[in-house]
Amino acid sequence: MIVVRDADGNSSLGARLPRFEDGRLLRGRGRFIADDPPARCLHVAFVRSPHPHALIEDVDVTRAGSAPGVVSVLTAADRPHVPLVDAVAVPGLVKTPQPALAGERVRFVGEAVAMVLAESRARAEDAAELVEVRYAALAPVVDPEAALLLPPLDPALGSNEVYRGRRDTPGLEAAFAEADHVVSGTFSTGRLTAAPMEGRACAATFDPVTGLLTVRCSTQSPHLLQRKIATCLGMDLTAVRVLVDDVGGGFGQKIPASPEEIAVALAARAADRPVLWVEDRRENLVAAPHGKEQHVELALALDADGTFRALRCDVLGDAGAYSFNSASALIEAYLAAGLLPGAYRIPETGWRVRSVLTTKAPIAPYRGVGWTSGHTARELLIDRAARLLGRDPVDLRRQNLVRPGDLPYTTPTGMTYDSGSHLATLERAAKLVDAADVVAGPTADGRCRGFGISPYVEPSGWGSAGAAESSWSFASHDSVRVEMAASGAVTAVVGTPSQGQGHTTTLAQLVASVLACDPRRVRVVTGDTAGTPLSTAGTRASRVATVIGGALLQATERLAAKLALVAGHLLGVDPAEISFRDGRAVAASGSIGLAEIATAAVADPSVRAALPEPDLTATAFYDPPATYSNGCVAVVVEVDPGTGRVDVVDAAVVEDCGTVINPMVVDGQTLGAFAQGVGAALYEDAGYGADGSPRATSFADYLLPTARCLPRVALEHLESPAPHTRGGIKGMGESAMIATPGAVACAVAAAVAPLGVTVTHIPIRPDELVAPEE
Amino acid sequence: MKPAPFDYACPSTIDEALGLLAGHGASARVLAGGQSLLPEMALRRLRPDLLVDINRVAELSTRTTTGEGTRLGATVRQAAVLRTGSGTGLLDAALPWVGNPGTRSRGTVVGSLCFADPAAELPAVLLATGGSLEVRSAAGRRSVAAAELYRGPGRTAPGADELAVAATFPLDTDDTRSAWLEFGRRPGDLPLVGVGVVTRVRDGVVAAVRVACAGVHDVPWSVPVPDLGGAGDRGLAREVAELASRECDPADDDRTTAAHRRVLVRTLVRRALEQVLRQDTEVTRVA
């Protein structure tokens, strides 16, 4: 079902409302961790390993400890604790406990070995240079293919392979045997990092009177961090309080509890002063978790007429040094393989997944997680098939995409696409960039033009069911609370902090849509585990609109039912006659404002005849069924074979995330993810040299796309409301980051195919695209 | 990313600055715009004991035109030169490529020349235009020609007790034609290769060709263009480009490969020369 929304001035749902938080944030009135250091706090600098792999023979902190301004220097031996371990329950996944500070062995450049607590960050950094660590260097493990042959990073594990799985559909081999064509290839995705504007940061204060450890943190998952801190420090959950104010970007990097955060909590519990750690950019680039690195082997079986029969993958994920606590080593390769068929009807799939440890920063979720790599590989392979078969890339996709009549459609990998507009978004995106006009091959000035199109599915809004369809055992639900004050203003209390997604606006719009009131009368409160209902997973996996949104819709309906009882009493009508309009409860015989209702609930004892407990509070729990958004990215690039320069000259994203709460927010999410996708395809590289050292240690080396690297992007929204989630809402935060790298890579591949150049990995470097001899 | 401890001095005269430099030798660094120096200090890759901030030395902020060219004092900002033009076409053509508006508003022309980043635009501009750097020390004043200035990445000929007070870029004459082209990964990045071309075209004849490249060697590289008698305009561009590509000796590094740089040299030299020669459509012969 495609619904094109009418402009409905009476509903806050779907309104293109400027974000309430923007004025404050744009004026520099955000409150990030460094903006508000606790009084008397100690500043932390970590001593970090310069070696990719080494045994720690000795750590001598004598000189550092007596340096000016230094209060103490801690090593692993000083603060025993339970190490961080991922909580993912997938059979066969090997756990790799990770200490807050490395004690016996370092496993990547940048791993923290000691922490200096001093009167200022500058003093702490000066003293960190004086900590003398004696290392016995071991061989780095850089190439994931070779990792299996090298001695294990953790001798207790016996191998660097932490996961190996295989799931083929029964008809796979027959499909390949009977196919008219088999097209195959190997593709890889480089290492990326989320590069949030605010790096990781936290401030911890221990109150010896109450025994409460309070940690203010730049995190996406306050409840998850609370659990991790309590576990690692051996404290009860109720003794750990996590506070979150503004978070300067996360993109997945701030889902996990970082070892440094555990170290800060450990230090604060023992200190009589608060402890502050604000990560700098170099730390963030080398020591914060990375994303993406994968090597994907694909084979596609097709009939003579181009019908897809089967797709087989062998995915190797480079997990870095630990199967990281947030989501484990499976966050890349395993998820890539699960979404192998993407938006296409492919009856048979072959699924091989391996994940290995290497001496690199651990992999954590990064927008689009493993899906980006698998998707990019598949789309490049489909274009390769189109070239071999002499087919138009749009037409070959049109032939094989999930059609409206196929829905709901279950993939061989176990995902059930509940609804969508897979064909319609393809057609619109192709039209918006004038695919028909793009002729591959040199232009008049010698540049090569290429067109790339990339229809996607995003497994969105993960509740437990959505996670399960990705073969992921994961409690992913939320509770929320909605309260109306005597003023008639509403507070929506949720456990999911915003990292810039605009929750303050969109969640208010949802609440306001039920009460038919001005969304500015709804205050969204979050960021305190002591005061907000439980969010098991936090802000991740494009889940807030679906899970929190759905919970808020229900809680607000419960609140509205209470208000109707009071209003019916006050107006002398049956509560069933009450409806809400323009901030008032309305019946045929009259109406009454929300503030009057709320005031009466507090001040007028007679109300108790209608509502015996007139607290205008409602809660709801939501664990939604699985839902999948979809859409399509199309781009045109120009490649200059004389330099290797790539310009993305035209682009369109047509997306369908079901019910749109605020199109402007969806636009912003889409443009931001598109930009990151261009970065992933053409610029960003957090790779390592053969010696195991990270190549990107500053923004001079880690090339983020700037505004001047990006084209104007045409955006359109189609709406296929989810049939099973509350409000028909799907998630969409990662969509363009799943599909844009593939679109750009396909366009570049098309542009340079006449030169005999093939594209097999991202980021695509200019030196790969130049014509070597003229 | 806090710099290692350092002392800071803010002299108000050249003599005072020279005294500080003489007293500290190579452990002192001069702070002009700070757009390269301060990030390097924050990363602790540079750790001077003393920063000599010359921004309060009034006589270093002057711009004058002398018989030799445009003389830019050591604290003249890149943005100020860009705003008004310098009278040296290649400098004006290259400045928009230097950093971005934010860094240009603080960054100085002389500072960039002295920082001696092998990939930076302005050292190659100084070389292609035949400009010079004016340095002062207790011993007096001397001028260092661009061709003598660079010794390696971050290394220049003047001694630790010498202060660069100005740079002079020769003024264009009526027959000067110049172009700057570069390729970097993103707009505003240091280029992988930058190419500056200065020619003089008189009566439809190319009288001189000077080509300098940034990012190719560990110092700015002047392409040894021989006497190219007889080549037509298109042929000239191609011939010099092939020569430059053949003669250059770049290295692989983390930013790109030597082979890519060689291709970039050929492409950019050819395009820069074609651009210059297009400015004089009647050019048919080369002297």
Interface residues (C-beta under 8 A of the other chain):
Chain A: R121 A122 E125 D126 E129 D280 R281 R282 G642 T643 G644 R645 Y683 G689 R695 T697 S698 A700 D701 L703 P705 T706 R708 C709 R765 P766 D767 V770 A771 P772 E774
Chain B: M1 K2 P3 A4 P5 P39 L43 F183 R185 R186 P187 G188 D189 L190 L192 D254 T256 T257 A259 H260 V263 L264 R266 T267 L268 R271
